[in-house]
Amino acid sequence: MRITRCCPFLFAIGLWAQNTPSPVAIESKFDTPQVRVYVATLRPNVPVPSRTGHATNRLLIYLDNGTMTVRDEADQVQKIEFHRGQVRWRPASGAYVAVDTSDHPIRILEIDLKGKPAGPAPVTKLDPTVVDPKHYKVEFENEQVRVLRIHFDAHDKGPLHEHILNRVVWLLNDQGPDKADLVRMSGAGTHTEENAGDQPADRIAVEIK
């Protein structure tokens, strides 16, 4: 009978690998034919290598205040400082290494865009940025997305408006039964909106063209 002996050193390495937390935790939110949405949580001062990079364009929404660095394939380092609710467009890229240089974990809501734009985006006379510019403002726009920053004061109400694109919606603060950081997918619809609460309501909507 053949007896296989285990090297104590290799066994210890295996246990260390199993018990060492990953440098990044991924929490999937949802996956549709248009987008994959997830929250990436980075631990402070731990390099997070992305050896293959990202094949698709994506939009980032920072869920925490913090700082980080991104080193690309050409060894160029970009230093990024951000605050909660800030939006950043990230084109498809090659390999890179990201490091959370804050003294605390940081969370990033990532919206991976699976396809190319379908063509010119449809328009409506009831576009919220046209009929309700008090509450709806364009934060960023390109051929793939339009990002809307939405703010309602307490007990504020807006006029009738129409959404004609699918959109990812993120809540910056508690809003009635919905809690801060809730992420959902919303579709086309025509409606009015009212903040019935005693606190302001803020959210970001990412329309997918």
Secondary structure, DSSP 8 states (H G I E B T S, - for coil): -------HHHHHHHHHHHHS--SEEEEEEEE-SSEEEEEEEE-BT-EEEETT-BSS-EEEEE-S-EEEEEEETT--EEEEEE-TT-EEEE--B--EEEEE-SSS-EEEEEEEE-S---SS----TT-HHHH-TTTEEEEEE-SSEEEEEEEE-TT-B---EEE-S-EEEEESS-BTTB-TT-EEEE--EEE--B--SSS-EEEEEEEE-
